[in-house]
Amino acid sequence: MIKIDLEPSYILHIRPYRESSQLIDVLTRNHGLLRMVSRGSRGSKSKIQYFQKILISYSGKSELKKLIKFEMDDYPRIFLGEKLMLGIYLNELITRLLLHEDPHPEIFKIYGECIQNLFNADHSKSLWILRIFEHQLLNFLGYGIECREDINGTVIDNNAQYDFIDQEGFHKSSKGKISGKLIQALSVQDIEMVPSDVELKICRNLNRERLAPYIGDKPLQSRKLFEGLKK
């Protein structure tokens, strides 16, 4: 029996399991994405919270671990409305892209930074923080793209326009929809350099195109919820 004590973690998803238990998807710092059962926890006064770091102790050799205990290691963050939808999207994205028990401490780090930054951000900045996280996530999973040079090896020009070619990178084009300035901003990953609303939509579409091959054909439920929120 393998037992891990006080592992830094974030809760990604909780759902009912049998009569009184819960199944929990957890992003851990040193052991990657895990699924565990919390026995008899439904209705408990001590509830595990989303969007804050916790320390968990668990055991088990199989894919389904057993949660033994948890304790808070962060301050509470209550996400409501749009920010809640963005947080749910982050969690679903990680559960769809990461393999179970495949450690990614760097992704654990950027996830924590992302939810901290989202907590106090306004609408436009929240969307930019999300776009940067998607970009970082793809990079750390080995699906990154070159943002300093185009596919011909020429330095990206802030004043030029580009098309994105899947699996290749950016191609300079007078009719391109993506500005060199936006590509550079994405490369710098500075959350204070918030693009215009138009550029944010362009970046959203770019990242969706980049993510599509790795997410698969099954639609993300969080995107449906977000579209419903905007109606």
C-alpha positions in Angstrom: 0.0 0.0 0.0 1.4 3.4 -1.0 0.6 6.3 1.3 1.3 10.0 0.5 1.0 12.7 3.2 0.2 16.4 2.7 0.6 16.6 -1.0 -0.1 20.2 -2.4 -3.2 19.9 -4.6 -6.1 21.6 -6.2 -9.6 20.1 -6.6 -10.7 20.0 -10.2 -14.0 18.1 -10.1 -16.3 16.5 -7.5 -19.2 14.2 -8.1 -21.4 11.8 -6.0 -20.2 8.2 -5.7 -22.5 5.5 -4.3 -24.7 6.3 -1.3 -22.5 8.7 0.7 -19.1 9.1 -1.0 -17.6 11.3 -3.6 -15.3 10.9 -6.6 -12.7 13.7 -6.8 -10.3 14.7 -9.6 -7.2 16.3 -8.1 -4.3 18.1 -9.6 -1.3 17.4 -7.4 2.1 19.0 -7.6 4.3 15.9 -7.6 2.0 13.1 -8.8 0.0 14.7 -11.5 -3.7 14.3 -12.1 -5.3 11.8 -9.8 -8.8 10.4 -9.1 -9.7 9.4 -5.6 -12.7 8.4 -3.5 -13.7 10.3 -0.4 -15.7 7.9 1.6 -18.7 9.1 3.6 -18.0 12.7 2.7 -21.4 13.7 1.1 -23.2 16.0 3.6 -20.0 16.6 5.6 -19.6 20.0 7.2 -16.0 20.1 6.2 -16.2 20.5 2.5 -13.3 20.6 0.0 -13.3 23.9 -1.8 -12.4 24.6 -5.4 -9.8 27.3 -6.5 -7.7 27.1 -3.4 -4.6 25.0 -2.6 -5.0 22.2 -0.1 -2.8 19.5 1.4 -4.1 16.0 0.9 -3.1 12.7 2.3 -4.1 9.6 0.4 -3.3 6.0 -0.2 -3.7 3.3 -2.9 -1.8 1.5 -5.6 -4.6 1.3 -8.2 -5.8 4.2 -10.4 -8.6 5.1 -7.9 -6.9 6.4 -4.7 -8.5 6.7 -1.2 -8.5 10.2 0.3 -7.6 10.0 3.9 -7.7 13.7 5.0 -7.1 17.2 3.7 -6.3 20.6 5.1 -6.3 24.1 3.7 -3.1 25.7 2.6 -4.5 28.9 1.0 -7.1 31.6 1.5 -10.7 31.0 0.2 -11.6 32.3 -3.2 -15.3 32.4 -4.1 -15.7 32.5 -7.9 -19.1 33.6 -9.1 -20.7 34.3 -12.5 -18.3 34.6 -15.4 -15.2 33.9 -13.2 -16.8 30.7 -12.0 -17.3 29.6 -15.7 -13.7 30.5 -16.4 -12.5 28.5 -13.4 -14.7 25.5 -14.5 -13.2 25.8 -18.0 -9.6 25.7 -16.6 -10.4 22.6 -14.6 -12.0 20.8 -17.5 -9.2 21.7 -19.8 -6.6 20.1 -17.4 -8.7 17.0 -16.9 -9.0 16.6 -20.7 -5.4 17.2 -21.6 -3.3 15.7 -18.8 -2.7 11.9 -18.4 -3.4 10.4 -15.0 -0.4 10.1 -12.7 1.9 12.0 -15.1 3.6 14.7 -13.0 3.7 18.2 -14.3 4.8 20.5 -11.4 5.2 23.4 -13.8 1.5 23.1 -14.8 0.6 22.9 -11.1 2.4 26.2 -10.7 0.9 28.1 -13.6 -2.6 26.8 -12.6 -2.2 28.3 -9.1 -0.9 31.6 -10.5 -3.8 31.7 -13.0 -6.6 31.3 -10.4 -4.9 33.9 -8.1 -4.7 36.4 -11.0 -8.2 35.7 -12.1 -9.6 36.4 -8.6 -9.0 40.2 -8.7 -9.1 40.7 -12.5 -11.7 42.6 -14.5 -13.5 41.1 -17.5 -10.9 41.8 -20.2 -7.9 41.0 -18.0 -9.6 37.7 -17.0 -9.9 36.7 -20.6 -6.3 37.6 -21.3 -5.1 35.6 -18.2 -7.0 32.6 -19.6 -5.5 33.0 -23.1 -2.0 33.1 -21.5 -2.7 30.0 -19.5 -3.9 28.1 -22.6 -0.7 29.1 -24.3 1.5 28.0 -21.3 -0.4 24.8 -21.0 0.2 23.8 -24.6 3.9 24.7 -24.3 4.4 22.6 -21.2 2.7 19.6 -22.8 5.0 19.8 -25.8 2.5 21.4 -28.2 3.9 24.9 -28.2 4.5 27.2 -31.3 7.2 29.6 -32.1 6.1 33.1 -31.4 9.4 35.0 -32.0 9.8 34.0 -35.7 7.5 33.1 -38.5 7.6 29.8 -40.4 10.4 31.2 -42.6 12.6 32.1 -39.7 12.0 35.8 -39.9 11.5 37.7 -36.7 7.8 38.5 -36.0 7.0 42.1 -37.1 4.8 44.0 -34.7 3.4 46.0 -37.6 2.6 43.0 -39.8 -0.3 40.6 -40.1 -0.1 36.8 -39.9 -2.1 33.6 -40.6 -1.7 30.6 -38.3 -0.8 27.3 -40.0 -1.5 24.3 -37.8 1.6 22.3 -36.8 3.8 24.9 -38.5 3.4 28.4 -37.0 2.7 31.9 -38.2 2.9 32.9 -41.9 3.1 36.6 -42.8 0.1 37.7 -44.9 -1.4 41.0 -45.8 -4.8 39.5 -45.2 -3.8 37.7 -42.0 -6.1 38.2 -39.0 -3.4 37.9 -36.3 -1.2 40.9 -35.7 2.5 40.6 -35.0 1.8 42.7 -31.9 -0.6 40.2 -30.5 1.8 37.3 -31.2 4.5 39.1 -29.3 2.2 39.8 -26.4 1.3 36.2 -26.2 5.0 35.3 -26.3 5.8 37.7 -23.5 3.0 36.4 -21.3 2.5 39.6 -19.4 -1.0 39.7 -17.9 -0.8 43.6 -17.7 -0.4 43.9 -21.5 -4.2 43.3 -22.1 -5.0 43.4 -25.8 -8.2 45.1 -27.2 -11.5 43.2 -27.2 -11.1 42.4 -30.9 -7.6 41.0 -30.4 -8.9 39.0 -27.4 -11.4 37.3 -29.6 -8.8 36.6 -32.3 -6.5 35.1 -29.6 -9.4 33.0 -28.3 -10.0 31.6 -31.8 -6.3 30.9 -32.3 -6.1 29.0 -29.0 -9.2 27.0 -29.8 -7.7 26.0 -33.1 -4.5 24.9 -31.3 -6.3 23.0 -28.6 -8.8 21.2 -30.9 -6.5 18.3 -31.9 -5.8 17.4 -28.3 -9.2 17.9 -26.8 -10.9 15.5 -29.2 -14.4 15.5 -30.7 -16.3 15.6 -27.4 -17.4 19.3 -26.7 -16.2 20.9 -23.5 -19.2 21.3 -21.1 -17.8 24.5 -19.7 -17.9 26.2 -23.1 -21.6 25.4 -23.3 -22.2 26.8 -19.8 -20.2 30.0 -20.7 -22.2 30.5 -23.9 -25.4 30.1 -21.9 -24.2 32.7 -19.4 -23.6 35.3 -22.2 -27.2 34.9 -23.6 
